[in-house]
Amino acid sequence: MKKKPIILLFVFAVINMFGQAPAVSKTTSSNSKLPPSEMVTNKALKPLKKVKLYDQTILIYDYDGSLFSYDLESESIAWTVKAADAPSEMCANKITLQDGVVYVPFINGEIFAVDNETGSIFWKSRLGNIKDQIVLKDQTPIIKDGKLYITAQNQNQSSNLYALDIKDGSLSWSFKLDVAQNDIQPLFFNNKIFIPSAVNFYSLDAKTGQILNQKTFEESITGKIITDGENLFVASEKNSLYALNPDKLDVLWQFKFDENQNNVKERIVCKDKKIYFGTQGSQGSSVYAVDAKTGTQQWKVDFKDDNIEYITEEVNNIWGYTRKKKLFQLDFNGEIVFDAKLTTLPVSNFEFPADDNLLYYYCDAGLIQFDLTEKDENVYYMRTSLKDDVYSAYLKIVR
């Protein structure tokens, strides 16, 4: 008599376990399984092919949302491409150039594959539709193994990670993210895609989009994911930098920086097993150098009463600019080897031509060529009209 209740409990447990509805998959590889607001429509205009580089030009993704090729020798515009289906008078993304093809995402959800030499279009894709418009923001198209990976936000309070076929821009798969506001670009590493969404961090199979692993943090992850070729590194919305094992997503170490600083976002780079990142804060900001193996701080450079807007690595130096128009160069020992007060505020990345004494950036007036020897700003291309609300621009020298 004493054994029967145990048997019954076991039976009820088995029924309960196998009677649960299966978990809904967050990945789909078919447009028919997506709502219209998240579908991918594509139009192939001509077969995709490798294109020779149109040398001596710089690709300018202007802050009005237009992309054009500017000839640095003749100082003239070779071609211009704009979004087609709806107004897109804002540059909020970056471009990727691979095999002579420029992949450009527009804020209104369109993505084009463009011939860098002629400006002709290989294919066009739209994420979502005009009525329920998808927003592409702070994205760099990730091109790997025949796919383009990009994160999109939907006005219907959802966001997705998309994988498109680079041959024609058609949907390969889509992964539903946890929060509606998600503008962090994914990372491709070891045939996996890594993407955070609020407090969750995912690794996905790059071919299928299926979840391989998931890690949950105590606070949202809002920084760009980078790798040193061995581990992953990402910053939280507050003041933590994490090192993660790419296979199991275990936290290898956590580095806490100043509590009054945060907002690392895209201001993070990796070089020679060191992590360099810039912060922002109400009382000022800093550039940190952290050992990638141990998470120990190597050095810190403070910018009092100023905030770092951008950093990058170039020839074993850290370059950047601040909100108060300060251009700076740090060596890998944390020493300031160059700085200058700019008269124009950059709104783009830096591009370094073959001449080591020059750099380019974009401001509200147009393209600036900065002479590092003379500390002189030369307006190389001047815009005919200005905007009051400039978000960003992007430059890419073709070479």
C-alpha positions as CSV (number, residue, x, y, z in Angstrom):
1,M,0.0,0.0,0.0
2,K,2.9,2.4,0.7
3,K,4.3,1.9,-2.8
4,K,1.2,2.9,-4.8
5,P,1.3,6.7,-4.0
6,I,5.0,6.7,-5.1
7,I,4.0,5.0,-8.4
8,L,1.1,7.4,-9.0
9,L,3.3,10.5,-8.3
10,F,5.8,9.2,-10.8
11,V,3.0,8.7,-13.4
12,F,1.6,12.2,-12.9
13,A,5.1,13.6,-13.1
14,V,5.7,11.9,-16.4
15,I,2.4,13.0,-17.8
16,N,3.1,16.6,-16.7
17,M,6.5,16.6,-18.2
18,F,5.6,15.2,-21.6
19,G,2.3,17.0,-21.7
20,Q,3.8,20.5,-21.8
21,A,3.6,22.4,-25.1
22,P,6.9,22.5,-26.9
23,A,8.8,25.7,-26.7
24,V,8.2,28.1,-29.6
25,S,11.3,28.4,-31.7
26,K,12.8,32.0,-31.9
27,T,14.3,31.2,-35.3
28,T,12.5,31.0,-38.7
29,S,13.8,30.5,-42.2
30,S,10.6,31.2,-44.1
31,N,8.9,34.5,-44.9
32,S,5.6,32.7,-44.6
33,K,6.2,32.2,-40.9
34,L,6.9,35.9,-40.2
35,P,4.3,38.6,-39.8
36,P,4.2,41.2,-42.7
37,S,6.0,43.7,-40.5
38,E,9.0,41.4,-40.2
39,M,9.1,39.8,-43.7
40,V,12.0,40.3,-46.1
41,T,11.3,41.3,-49.7
42,N,14.1,41.4,-52.2
43,K,14.7,42.3,-55.8
44,A,17.8,41.1,-57.8
45,L,18.6,43.5,-60.5
46,K,21.7,41.8,-61.9
47,P,24.0,38.8,-60.8
48,L,26.3,39.6,-57.9
49,K,30.0,39.5,-58.9
50,K,33.4,40.6,-57.6
51,V,34.2,44.2,-58.7
52,K,37.6,45.8,-59.0
53,L,38.2,48.6,-56.5
54,Y,37.7,52.1,-57.8
55,D,40.9,53.4,-56.3
56,Q,41.6,57.0,-55.1
57,T,38.1,57.4,-53.9
58,I,36.4,57.7,-50.6
59,L,32.9,56.4,-49.9
60,I,30.9,58.9,-47.9
61,Y,27.7,57.9,-46.2
62,D,26.4,61.4,-45.6
63,Y,24.4,62.4,-42.6
64,D,21.4,63.1,-44.9
65,G,21.1,59.3,-45.6
66,S,22.7,59.3,-49.1
67,L,25.8,57.3,-50.0
68,F,28.2,58.7,-52.6
69,S,31.7,58.0,-54.1
70,Y,34.0,60.9,-54.0
71,D,37.1,61.0,-56.2
72,L,40.0,62.4,-54.2
73,E,42.0,63.4,-57.2
74,S,39.4,65.2,-59.3
75,E,37.5,66.3,-56.2
76,S,34.2,65.3,-57.8
77,I,31.3,62.9,-57.0
78,A,31.3,59.7,-59.1
79,W,27.9,58.3,-58.2
80,T,25.2,58.6,-55.5
81,V,22.8,56.1,-54.1
82,K,19.7,56.8,-51.9
83,A,17.0,54.7,-50.3
84,A,14.1,54.1,-52.7
85,D,10.9,53.2,-51.0
86,A,10.6,55.9,-48.3
87,P,12.4,59.0,-47.2
88,S,15.7,58.1,-45.4
89,E,17.2,61.5,-44.6
90,M,19.5,60.2,-41.9
91,C,22.6,58.2,-41.8
92,A,22.5,56.0,-38.7
93,N,24.6,53.0,-40.0
94,K,27.9,52.0,-41.5
95,I,28.8,50.3,-44.8
96,T,30.8,47.2,-45.5
97,L,33.0,46.8,-48.6
98,Q,33.8,43.3,-49.7
99,D,35.0,42.0,-53.1
100,G,34.3,45.4,-54.5
101,V,30.6,45.3,-53.4
102,V,29.3,48.0,-51.0
103,Y,26.6,46.7,-48.6
104,V,24.6,49.7,-47.3
105,P,21.7,49.6,-44.8
106,F,19.3,52.5,-44.7
107,I,17.5,53.6,-41.6
108,N,14.1,52.8,-43.2
109,G,14.9,49.1,-43.4
110,E,16.3,48.9,-47.0
111,I,19.6,47.3,-47.8
112,F,21.4,47.6,-51.1
113,A,24.4,45.8,-52.7
114,V,26.2,48.4,-54.8
115,D,29.0,48.2,-57.3
116,N,31.8,50.4,-55.8
117,E,33.1,51.4,-59.3
118,T,29.8,52.5,-61.0
119,G,27.2,52.8,-58.2
120,S,24.9,50.4,-60.0
121,I,22.8,48.2,-57.8
122,F,23.1,44.3,-57.7
123,W,20.1,43.8,-55.4
124,K,17.7,45.6,-53.0
125,S,16.1,44.2,-49.9
126,R,13.5,45.6,-47.5
127,L,13.1,44.4,-44.0
128,G,9.4,44.8,-43.0
129,N,7.2,47.1,-45.1
130,I,6.4,50.8,-45.5
131,K,3.4,50.7,-43.2
132,D,5.1,48.9,-40.3
133,Q,8.5,50.2,-41.0
134,I,11.6,48.5,-39.6
135,V,14.4,50.7,-38.3
136,L,18.1,49.9,-39.0
137,K,20.3,51.9,-36.6
138,D,24.0,51.7,-35.5
139,Q,24.5,48.7,-37.7
140,T,27.5,47.5,-39.8
141,P,26.6,44.7,-42.2
142,I,28.5,41.6,-41.2
143,I,29.4,39.6,-44.3
144,K,30.6,36.0,-43.8
145,D,30.3,32.8,-45.7
146,G,27.7,34.1,-48.2
147,K,25.4,35.7,-45.6
148,L,24.8,39.2,-44.4
149,Y,23.9,39.6,-40.7
150,I,22.2,42.6,-39.3
151,T,19.9,43.6,-36.4
152,A,16.7,45.5,-37.0
153,Q,14.1,47.2,-34.8
154,N,10.4,47.1,-35.6
155,Q,7.8,49.7,-34.8
156,N,5.5,46.9,-33.6
157,Q,7.6,46.6,-30.5
158,S,9.9,43.8,-31.6
159,S,13.4,43.3,-33.0
160,N,15.1,40.6,-35.0
161,L,18.5,39.4,-36.1
162,Y,18.4,38.7,-39.8
163,A,20.7,36.6,-42.0
164,L,20.3,37.4,-45.7
165,D,21.8,35.6,-48.7
166,I,24.3,38.0,-50.3
167,K,23.6,36.7,-53.8
168,D,20.2,38.4,-53.9
169,G,19.3,39.7,-50.5
170,S,16.7,37.0,-49.7
171,L,16.0,35.7,-46.3
172,S,18.1,32.9,-44.9
173,W,16.8,33.0,-41.4
174,S,15.5,35.4,-38.7
175,F,15.9,35.3,-34.9
176,K,13.4,37.0,-32.6
177,L,15.2,39.1,-30.0
178,D,13.9,39.7,-26.5
179,V,13.5,43.4,-26.5
180,A,12.1,45.9,-29.0
181,Q,14.9,48.3,-28.8
182,N,18.0,46.4,-29.8
183,D,20.7,48.2,-32.0
184,I,23.8,46.2,-31.2
185,Q,25.4,44.7,-34.2
186,P,26.2,40.9,-34.1
187,L,29.6,39.3,-34.1
188,F,30.6,36.4,-36.3
189,F,33.2,34.1,-34.7
190,N,34.0,30.4,-35.1
191,N,30.9,29.8,-37.4
192,K,28.7,31.3,-34.7
193,I,26.7,34.5,-34.3
194,F,26.8,36.3,-31.0
195,I,24.2,38.8,-30.1
196,P,23.0,40.3,-26.8
197,S,19.4,41.3,-26.1
198,A,18.7,43.1,-22.8
199,V,20.1,40.8,-20.0
200,N,20.4,37.8,-22.3
201,F,23.4,36.9,-24.5
202,Y,23.1,34.3,-27.3
203,S,25.3,32.2,-29.4
204,L,23.6,31.0,-32.6
205,D,24.6,28.6,-35.4
206,A,25.6,31.0,-38.2
207,K,24.1,28.7,-40.9
208,T,20.7,28.0,-39.3
209,G,20.2,30.6,-36.6
210,Q,19.4,28.0,-34.0
211,I,20.3,28.7,-30.4
212,L,23.5,27.0,-29.3
213,N,23.9,28.7,-25.9
214,Q,22.4,31.4,-23.7
215,K,23.8,33.5,-20.8
216,T,21.7,35.7,-18.6
217,F,23.3,38.7,-16.8
218,E,22.1,40.8,-13.9
219,E,22.2,44.0,-16.1
220,S,21.6,44.7,-19.7
221,I,24.5,44.3,-22.2
222,T,24.7,47.3,-24.4
223,G,28.3,47.3,-25.7
224,K,29.7,46.1,-29.0
225,I,31.0,42.6,-28.9
226,I,34.7,42.1,-29.8
227,T,37.1,39.2,-29.8
228,D,40.9,38.7,-29.5
229,G,40.6,35.5,-31.6
230,E,40.2,33.4,-28.4
231,N,37.5,34.9,-26.1
232,L,34.7,37.5,-26.3
233,F,34.5,40.9,-24.6
234,V,31.5,43.0,-24.1
235,A,30.4,45.9,-21.8
236,S,27.2,46.3,-19.8
237,E,25.0,49.4,-19.7
238,K,26.6,50.4,-16.4
239,N,30.3,50.0,-15.5
240,S,31.3,46.4,-16.2
241,L,33.4,44.8,-18.9
242,Y,33.1,41.0,-19.3
243,A,35.3,38.4,-20.8
244,L,33.3,35.3,-22.1
245,N,34.2,31.9,-23.2
246,P,32.8,31.6,-26.8
247,D,31.8,27.9,-26.4
248,K,29.9,27.9,-23.1
249,L,29.5,31.7,-22.5
250,D,31.0,31.3,-19.1
251,V,32.3,34.6,-17.5
252,L,36.1,34.4,-17.4
253,W,36.5,37.7,-15.6
254,Q,34.6,40.9,-14.9
255,F,36.3,44.3,-14.8
256,K,34.6,47.1,-12.9
257,F,35.5,50.6,-14.0
258,D,34.5,53.9,-12.3
259,E,30.9,54.0,-11.1
260,N,30.2,57.4,-12.5
261,Q,31.2,56.2,-16.0
262,N,29.3,54.0,-18.4
263,N,28.0,53.9,-22.0
264,V,30.9,52.2,-23.7
265,K,28.7,51.2,-26.7
266,E,31.0,51.0,-29.8
267,R,34.0,52.7,-28.2
268,I,36.0,49.5,-27.7
269,V,38.8,47.8,-29.7
270,C,41.2,44.9,-29.2
271,K,44.8,44.7,-30.1
272,D,47.7,42.4,-29.1
273,K,45.7,40.8,-26.2
274,K,44.7,44.2,-24.8
275,I,41.2,45.7,-24.6
276,Y,41.0,49.5,-25.1
277,F,37.7,51.2,-24.4
278,G,36.3,54.7,-23.9
279,T,33.6,55.7,-21.4
280,Q,31.2,58.6,-20.8
281,G,30.1,60.2,-17.6
282,S,28.6,63.2,-15.9
283,Q,32.0,64.4,-14.6
284,G,34.1,63.3,-17.5
285,S,35.3,60.2,-19.3
286,S,38.3,57.9,-19.6
287,V,40.2,55.6,-22.0
288,Y,41.1,52.3,-20.3
289,A,43.5,49.6,-21.2
290,V,42.8,46.1,-19.8
291,D,44.7,42.9,-20.1
292,A,42.6,40.4,-22.2
293,K,43.8,37.4,-20.3
294,T,43.4,38.5,-16.7
295,G,41.1,41.5,-16.8
296,T,43.6,43.7,-14.9
297,Q,43.8,47.4,-15.7
298,Q,47.0,48.4,-17.5
299,W,46.4,52.2,-17.5
300,K,43.7,54.8,-17.6
301,V,43.7,58.3,-19.3
302,D,41.1,60.8,-18.0
303,F,39.3,63.5,-19.9
304,K,37.8,65.8,-17.2
305,D,34.6,67.6,-17.9
306,D,34.5,66.1,-21.4
307,N,33.1,62.9,-23.0
308,I,34.7,60.6,-25.5
309,E,32.7,60.3,-28.6
310,Y,34.8,57.9,-30.6
311,I,38.0,55.8,-30.5
312,T,39.8,53.6,-33.0
313,E,43.1,51.8,-33.3
314,E,45.6,52.7,-36.1
315,V,49.2,51.6,-36.3
316,N,49.5,50.7,-32.6
317,N,48.0,53.9,-31.4
318,I,44.5,54.8,-30.1
319,W,42.9,57.7,-31.9
320,G,39.7,59.5,-30.9
321,Y,37.8,62.7,-30.3
322,T,35.7,64.2,-27.6
323,R,32.4,66.1,-27.4
324,K,34.4,69.3,-26.9
325,K,36.2,68.9,-30.2
326,K,39.5,67.5,-28.8
327,L,41.4,65.2,-31.2
328,F,43.8,62.9,-29.4
329,Q,46.3,60.1,-30.0
330,L,47.5,57.7,-27.3
331,D,50.3,55.2,-27.6
332,F,49.9,51.7,-26.1
333,N,51.5,52.9,-22.9
334,G,48.7,55.4,-22.3
335,E,50.8,58.4,-23.2
336,I,49.2,61.3,-25.1
337,V,51.5,61.7,-28.1
338,F,49.3,64.1,-30.0
339,D,46.3,66.3,-29.4
340,A,44.6,69.3,-31.1
341,K,41.6,71.5,-30.6
342,L,39.3,71.2,-33.6
343,T,37.1,74.0,-34.9
344,T,34.6,71.5,-36.3
345,L,33.1,68.6,-34.4
346,P,33.5,65.2,-36.2
347,V,30.3,63.2,-36.7
348,S,32.0,60.2,-38.3
349,N,34.8,57.7,-38.0
350,F,38.4,58.6,-38.9
351,E,40.0,57.3,-42.1
352,F,43.7,57.4,-42.6
353,P,45.1,57.7,-46.1
354,A,48.5,56.4,-47.2
355,D,50.1,59.7,-46.2
356,D,50.8,59.2,-42.5
357,N,50.4,63.0,-41.9
358,L,46.8,63.1,-42.8
359,L,43.4,61.9,-41.6
360,Y,39.8,62.4,-42.8
361,Y,36.6,62.9,-40.9
362,Y,33.2,64.2,-41.7
363,C,31.5,67.2,-39.9
364,D,28.3,69.2,-40.5
365,A,30.1,71.3,-43.2
366,G,31.4,68.3,-45.2
367,L,34.6,66.2,-45.6
368,I,37.6,67.5,-43.6
369,Q,41.2,66.6,-44.4
370,F,43.2,67.2,-41.2
371,D,47.0,67.9,-41.5
372,L,48.6,66.3,-38.5
373,T,51.9,68.2,-39.0
374,E,50.3,71.7,-39.3
375,K,47.2,70.9,-37.1
376,D,45.2,72.4,-39.9
377,E,41.7,71.6,-41.1
378,N,41.0,71.7,-44.8
379,V,37.4,71.4,-46.1
380,Y,38.0,68.9,-48.9
381,Y,34.3,68.6,-49.8
382,M,31.8,71.2,-48.8
383,R,28.1,70.4,-48.5
384,T,25.6,72.8,-50.2
385,S,23.1,72.6,-47.3
386,L,23.4,71.9,-43.6
387,K,21.1,70.1,-41.1
388,D,20.5,71.0,-37.5
389,D,20.0,67.5,-36.2
390,V,23.1,65.5,-37.3
391,Y,23.3,62.0,-35.9
392,S,26.3,60.5,-37.7
393,A,28.1,59.9,-40.9
394,Y,30.6,57.2,-42.1
395,L,33.7,57.2,-44.3
396,K,35.5,54.4,-46.1
397,I,38.6,54.9,-48.3
398,V,38.7,52.5,-51.2
399,R,42.1,51.0,-51.6
